[in-house]
Amino acid sequence: MQLGMIGLGRMEANMVRRLMKGGHQCVIYDRNVEAVQTLAREGGTGDIPRTPNADRVGTTAEEGYVHCGPPGAGHFVKMVHNGIEYGIVE
């Protein structure tokens, strides 16, 4: 399974190591380039492209905000996210 980890502090870096040891592919990102390079040498994928069209005026995708559609659509997106998250945990 391919997973993404944003933020590579002590806990997250160790989670990535355990996931890779278990055979998962990890795409990693952190503002600290050294943290990314360290885990990339251990097998993580750290060379990821920027969000497409991120240079457009008014886009907020790289800030973590995305317009998902009409009222109520955000609740659906969150429900899908929770289903994936809790399905992986079990």
N, C-alpha and C positions, 0 to 999 in steps of 0.2 A: 504494500500500500504506500502511496506517496502522501506525505504529510508536510505541512508548513509550520514553522515555528518562528514567530516574530518576537524578538527579544531573547538574548542569549546570556542572561545572568547565570549565576551558579546553578540554580535549580533547573532552569530551562536547558542549559548546556548538558547537564547530566541526563535530562529526559531524552534529549536528542541522541546522546550516546547509547542509551538503553534501547531506544527505538531502532537505531541502525544495527545494533548488535542482534536485535530480533528479526532483522531482515527487511526493515522498512526503509524507503528512500525518504530523506528529509531535505526539504528546501528551506534554507535558513536565511534570516535577515536580522541585522542589528545595526544601530547607528555606529557602534564601535567596530570598525573594519577588522581590527585584530581578532576579535571574538569570532567573526565570520571566517576569517582565514584559518584560524586554528581548527574549527570544526570541518571546514572544507578539506583540509589535509587529512582528516580522519574519515572522510567519505561523504560529507554533506554537500549539497548543491548550494553554493553561495552566489553564483553569478546569475542573478535573475534580472530580467529586463524591467524597466519602469512600466507603470500602468499605461496602456495605449491611450493616446490623446491627452495625457496628463498636462500637456503644455497649453491646452485650450483654456480660455478665460472662463472662470466660474466653476470649474470642475473641483470636486472635493474628494475624489476617490482615494487619493494618496493620504488624505487626512483621516480616513476611516469613515467617511460619510458618503452614502450612496442613495440616490433617489430610486426607490424600488417600484414605484407605481402609485396608483390611487390610494385613498384612505383604506387602511386595513391590510395593505400589501406588506407593510413592514412586520406586522404580527405573523403573517404567513412565513416570511423569510426567517424570522426568529424561531418559529416552531420547527421549521426544517433544520435550522442550525442546531437546536437543542436535540432533535431526534438523532442527528449524526453524532453529536458530542456524547450523548448518553449511550448510544449504541456502541461506540468505540470503547467506552469505559467498561461496559459489561462483559 
